[in-house]
């Protein structure tokens, strides 16, 4: 829809203890927002060269694959 705006990717590194949240579809019933912090981060090894984050939050069913957002 024309009213939808795309999310911009961050141009800065994530930090441990940074507050984040995810928006999920709570088992297909309604949207939910779960808040937490980045607990650890590390660089994955080949073949998946990317930054990987461990996030401490209470994810509910339907939240897997949700984007990780911060207050920006």
DSSP file (Angstrom, degrees, kcal/mol; ACC not computed):
  #  RESIDUE AA STRUCTURE BP1 BP2  ACC     N-H-->O    O-->H-N    N-H-->O    O-->H-N    TCO  KAPPA ALPHA  PHI   PSI    X-CA   Y-CA   Z-CA
    1    1 A X    >         0   0    0      0, 0.0     3,-1.5     0, 0.0     0, 0.0   0.000 360.0 360.0 360.0 154.3    0.0    0.0    0.0
    2    2 A X  T 3   +     0   0    0      1,-0.3     0, 0.0     3,-0.0     0, 0.0   0.735 360.0  61.1 -63.7 -22.8    1.0    3.6   -0.6
    3    3 A X  T 3  S+     0   0    0      2,-0.1     2,-0.4     0, 0.0    -1,-0.3   0.576  82.6  98.4 -83.3  -8.3    0.9    4.3    3.2
    4    4 A X    <   -     0   0    0     -3,-1.5     2,-0.4     1,-0.0     0, 0.0  -0.651  58.0-160.0 -84.2 132.7    3.6    1.7    4.0
    5    5 A X        -     0   0    0     -2,-0.4     2,-0.1     0, 0.0    -2,-0.1  -0.938  19.2-121.0-112.0 133.6    7.1    3.1    4.5
    6    6 A X        -     0   0    0     -2,-0.4     2,-0.3     1,-0.1     0, 0.0  -0.374  27.0-113.6 -70.3 149.9   10.1    0.7    4.2
    7    7 A X        -     0   0    0     -2,-0.1     2,-0.4     1,-0.0    -1,-0.1  -0.645  26.6-133.8 -80.1 139.3   12.5    0.3    7.1
    8    8 A X        -     0   0    0     -2,-0.3     2,-0.2     1,-0.0     3,-0.1  -0.752  20.0-119.1 -91.0 141.1   16.0    1.7    6.6
    9    9 A X        -     0   0    0     -2,-0.4     2,-0.0     1,-0.1    -1,-0.0  -0.530  35.5-101.7 -76.1 146.8   18.9   -0.5    7.7
   10   10 A X        -     0   0    0     -2,-0.2    -1,-0.1     1,-0.1     4,-0.1  -0.360  19.5-155.4 -66.9 146.0   21.1    0.9   10.4
   11   11 A X  S    S+     0   0    0      2,-0.1     2,-0.3    -3,-0.1    -1,-0.1   0.001  73.1  70.3-109.0  26.9   24.5    2.4    9.3
   12   12 A X  S    S-     0   0    0      0, 0.0     2,-0.2     0, 0.0    -2,-0.1  -0.944  88.3 -96.3-139.1 159.1   26.1    1.8   12.7
   13   13 A X        -     0   0    0     -2,-0.3     2,-0.2     1,-0.1    -2,-0.1  -0.463  36.1-118.2 -77.0 145.0   27.2   -1.3   14.6
   14   14 A X        -     0   0    0     -2,-0.2     2,-0.3    -4,-0.1    -1,-0.1  -0.499  29.9-150.1 -75.6 152.5   25.0   -2.8   17.3
   15   15 A X    >   -     0   0    0     -2,-0.2     3,-1.6    25,-0.0    23,-0.3  -0.928  20.7-101.1-125.8 149.5   26.3   -2.8   20.9
   16   16 A X  T 3  S+     0   0    0     -2,-0.3    23,-0.2     1,-0.2     3,-0.1  -0.382 110.0  27.4 -64.3 150.6   25.8   -5.2   23.8
   17   17 A X  T 3  S+     0   0    0     21,-3.3     2,-0.3     1,-0.3    -1,-0.2   0.465  88.1 142.8  71.3   5.0   23.3   -3.9   26.3
   18   18 A X    <   -     0   0    0     -3,-1.6    20,-1.8    20,-0.3     2,-0.3  -0.584  55.0-119.4 -74.2 134.5   21.6   -1.9   23.5
   19   19 A X  E     +A   37   0A   0     -2,-0.3    52,-0.4    18,-0.2     2,-0.3  -0.599  43.8 165.0 -77.0 132.3   17.8   -1.9   23.9
   20   20 A X  E     -A   36   0A   0     16,-2.5    16,-2.4    -2,-0.3     2,-0.3  -0.860  18.0-159.7-137.9 170.0   15.9   -3.5   21.0
   21   21 A X  E     -AB  35  69A   0     48,-2.3    48,-2.9    -2,-0.3     2,-0.3  -0.987   6.0-148.2-150.3 160.2   12.5   -4.8   20.2
   22   22 A X  E     -AB  34  68A   0     12,-2.3    12,-2.3    -2,-0.3     2,-0.5  -0.942   9.3-144.8-126.0 151.1   10.8   -7.1   17.8
   23   23 A X  E     +A   33   0A   0     44,-0.6    44,-0.3    -2,-0.3     2,-0.2  -0.977  30.3 172.0-115.8 120.5    7.3   -6.9   16.3
   24   24 A X  E     -A   32   0A   0      8,-2.6     8,-2.3    -2,-0.5     2,-0.9  -0.727  42.3-111.1-123.1 171.9    5.7  -10.3   15.7
   25   25 A X  E >   -A   31   0A   0     37,-1.7     3,-1.3    -2,-0.2     2,-1.3  -0.874  41.3-128.9-103.6  97.9    2.3  -11.7   14.8
   26   26 A X  E >> S-A   30   0A   0      4,-2.5     3,-2.3    -2,-0.9     4,-0.6  -0.229  73.6 -47.5 -56.5  85.9    1.4  -13.4   18.1
   27   27 A X  T 34 S-     0   0    0     34,-1.7    -1,-0.3    -2,-1.3    35,-0.2   0.828 107.1 -60.6  50.6  37.2    0.5  -16.8   16.8
   28   28 A X  T <4 S+     0   0    0     -3,-1.3    -1,-0.3     2,-0.2    -2,-0.2   0.493 124.4  97.2  76.4   3.4   -1.5  -15.3   14.0
   29   29 A X  T <4 S-     0   0    0     -3,-2.3     2,-0.3     1,-0.4    -2,-0.1   0.918  93.5 -30.9 -90.9 -51.0   -3.9  -13.6   16.4
   30   30 A X  E  < S-A   26   0A   0     -4,-0.6    -4,-2.5     0, 0.0    -1,-0.4  -0.963  71.3 -80.2-160.0 168.3   -2.6  -10.0   16.8
   31   31 A X  E     -A   25   0A   0     -2,-0.3     2,-0.3    -6,-0.3    -6,-0.2  -0.526  43.0-169.5 -78.5 146.5    0.7   -8.1   16.6
   32   32 A X  E     -A   24   0A   0     -8,-2.3    -8,-2.6    -2,-0.2     2,-0.5  -0.970  15.1-145.2-133.7 151.1    2.9   -8.1   19.7
   33   33 A X  E     -A   23   0A   0     -2,-0.3     2,-0.5   -10,-0.2   -10,-0.2  -0.978  14.9-169.5-116.5 124.9    6.0   -6.0   20.6
   34   34 A X  E     -A   22   0A   0    -12,-2.3   -12,-2.3    -2,-0.5     2,-0.3  -0.963   7.2-157.7-116.0 129.8    8.6   -7.8   22.7
   35   35 A X  E     +A   21   0A   0     -2,-0.5    23,-0.5   -14,-0.2     2,-0.3  -0.749  27.2 127.6-107.8 154.1   11.5   -5.7   24.2
   36   36 A X  E     -AC  20  57A   0    -16,-2.4   -16,-2.5    -2,-0.3     2,-0.3  -0.921  44.7 -93.3-172.7-163.0   14.9   -6.8   25.3
   37   37 A X  E     -AC  19  56A   0     19,-1.5    19,-3.0    -2,-0.3     2,-0.7  -0.917  34.4-103.1-132.4 159.1   18.6   -6.2   25.0
   38   38 A X  E     - C   0  55A   0    -20,-1.8   -21,-3.3   -23,-0.3   -20,-0.3  -0.755  36.9-177.7 -79.2 118.5   21.5   -7.4   22.9
   39   39 A X  E     -     0   0A   0     15,-2.6     2,-0.3    -2,-0.7    16,-0.2   0.864  60.8  -5.0 -91.2 -38.7   23.3   -9.8   25.2
   40   40 A X  E     - C   0  54A   0     14,-1.3    14,-2.8   -25,-0.1     2,-0.3  -0.975  57.6-163.7-148.4 161.2   26.3  -10.8   23.0
   41   41 A X  E     + C   0  53A   0     -2,-0.3     2,-0.3    12,-0.2    12,-0.2  -0.993  13.7 163.1-145.4 148.2   27.5  -10.4   19.4
   42   42 A X  E     - C   0  52A   0     10,-2.1    10,-2.9    -2,-0.3     2,-0.5  -0.980  39.1-103.3-157.3 162.8   30.0  -12.2   17.3
   43   43 A X  E     - C   0  51A   0     -2,-0.3     8,-0.2     8,-0.2     6,-0.1  -0.806  37.4-129.9 -92.6 129.0   31.1  -12.6   13.7
   44   44 A X        -     0   0    0      6,-2.7     2,-0.2    -2,-0.5     6,-0.1  -0.348  21.9-123.5 -72.2 158.4   30.0  -15.8   12.1
   45   45 A X    >   -     0   0    0      1,-0.2     3,-1.4     4,-0.1    -1,-0.1  -0.517  52.4 -25.2 -99.0 170.5   32.6  -17.9   10.2
   46   46 A X  T 3  S+     0   0    0      1,-0.3    -1,-0.2    -2,-0.2     4,-0.0  -0.149 120.2  25.7 -51.2 146.7   32.5  -19.1    6.6
   47   47 A X  T 3  S+     0   0    0     -3,-0.1     2,-1.0     2,-0.0    -1,-0.3  -0.992 125.7  48.2 -89.1  -0.9   30.3  -19.6    4.7
   48   48 A X    <   -     0   0    0     -3,-1.4     2,-1.3     2,-0.1    -4,-0.1  -0.703  66.8-177.9-103.9  83.3   28.0  -17.1    6.5
   49   49 A X        +     0   0    0     -2,-1.0     2,-0.3    -6,-0.1    -4,-0.1  -0.661  38.3 110.7 -83.3  95.1   30.1  -14.0    7.0
   50   50 A X  S    S-     0   0    0     -2,-1.3    -6,-2.7    -6,-0.1     2,-0.4  -0.971  72.8 -90.2-157.1 163.6   27.7  -11.8    8.9
   51   51 A X  E     -C   43   0A   0     -2,-0.3     2,-0.4    -8,-0.2    -8,-0.2  -0.687  39.4-159.3 -82.8 135.0   27.2  -10.3   12.3
   52   52 A X  E     -C   42   0A   0    -10,-2.9   -10,-2.1    -2,-0.4     2,-0.4  -0.953   3.6-161.0-118.3 135.0   25.2  -12.4   14.6
   53   53 A X  E     -C   41   0A   0     -2,-0.4     2,-0.6   -12,-0.2   -12,-0.2  -0.929  11.9-149.8-117.5 137.6   23.4  -11.1   17.7
   54   54 A X  E     -C   40   0A   0    -14,-2.8   -15,-2.6    -2,-0.4   -14,-1.3  -0.937  23.0-162.0 -99.5 126.2   22.1  -12.9   20.8
   55   55 A X  E     -C   38   0A   0     -2,-0.6     2,-0.9   -17,-0.3   -17,-0.2  -0.926  13.7-144.7-116.5 130.9   19.1  -11.0   22.1
   56   56 A X  E     +C   37   0A   0    -19,-3.0   -19,-1.5    -2,-0.5     2,-0.3  -0.821  52.0 115.1 -95.7 102.3   17.6  -11.4   25.5
   57   57 A X  E    S-C   36   0A   0     -2,-0.9     2,-1.2   -21,-0.2   -21,-0.2  -0.971  71.8-100.5-158.2 167.7   13.9  -11.1   25.3
   58   58 A X        -     0   0    0    -23,-0.5     2,-0.2    -2,-0.3   -23,-0.1  -0.682  43.4-168.4 -97.3  81.3   10.7  -13.1   25.8
   59   59 A X        -     0   0    0     -2,-1.2     2,-0.2   -25,-0.1     3,-0.1  -0.466   4.9-155.1 -71.9 140.9    9.8  -14.0   22.2
   60   60 A X    >   -     0   0    0     -2,-0.2     3,-1.8     1,-0.1     4,-0.2  -0.688  35.8 -68.9-110.7 166.1    6.4  -15.5   21.7
   61   61 A X  T 3  S+     0   0    0      1,-0.3   -34,-1.7    -2,-0.2   -33,-0.1  -0.275 121.8  31.1 -54.2 135.3    5.0  -17.8   19.0
   62   62 A X  T 3  S+     0   0    0    -36,-0.3   -37,-1.7   -35,-0.2    -1,-0.3   0.389  94.3  95.0  95.3  -2.1    4.8  -16.0   15.7
   63   63 A X    X   +     0   0    0     -3,-1.8     3,-2.0   -39,-0.2    -2,-0.1   0.540  49.2 116.3 -98.5  -8.0    7.8  -13.8   16.4
   64   64 A X  T 3  S+     0   0    0      1,-0.3     3,-0.1    -4,-0.2    -3,-0.0  -0.371  81.0  21.5 -63.7 138.7   10.4  -15.9   14.7
   65   65 A X  T 3  S+     0   0    0      1,-0.3    -1,-0.3    -2,-0.1     2,-0.1   0.480  89.7 146.8  83.0   2.7   11.9  -14.1   11.7
   66   66 A X    <   -     0   0    0     -3,-2.0    -1,-0.3     1,-0.1   -42,-0.1  -0.394  54.8-105.1 -69.4 147.5   10.9  -10.7   13.1
   67   67 A X        -     0   0    0    -44,-0.3     2,-0.6    -3,-0.1   -44,-0.6  -0.441  28.5-125.5 -69.2 148.7   13.1   -7.7   12.3
   68   68 A X  E     -B   22   0A   0    -46,-0.1     2,-0.3    -2,-0.1   -46,-0.2  -0.875  36.2-175.7 -97.1 122.8   15.2   -6.5   15.2
   69   69 A X  E     -B   21   0A   0    -48,-2.9   -48,-2.3    -2,-0.6     2,-0.2  -0.804  15.3-161.5-118.7 155.3   14.6   -2.7   15.8
   70   70 A X        -     0   0    0     -2,-0.3   -50,-0.1   -50,-0.2   -52,-0.0  -0.673  47.1 -84.7-122.0-174.4   16.0   -0.1   18.0
   71   71 A X              0   0    0    -52,-0.4   -51,-0.1     1,-0.3    -2,-0.0   0.613 360.0 360.0 -71.9  -8.8   14.6    3.3   19.0
   72   72 A X              0   0    0      0, 0.0    -1,-0.3     0, 0.0    -3,-0.0   0.443 360.0 360.0 -89.4 360.0   16.0    5.0   15.9
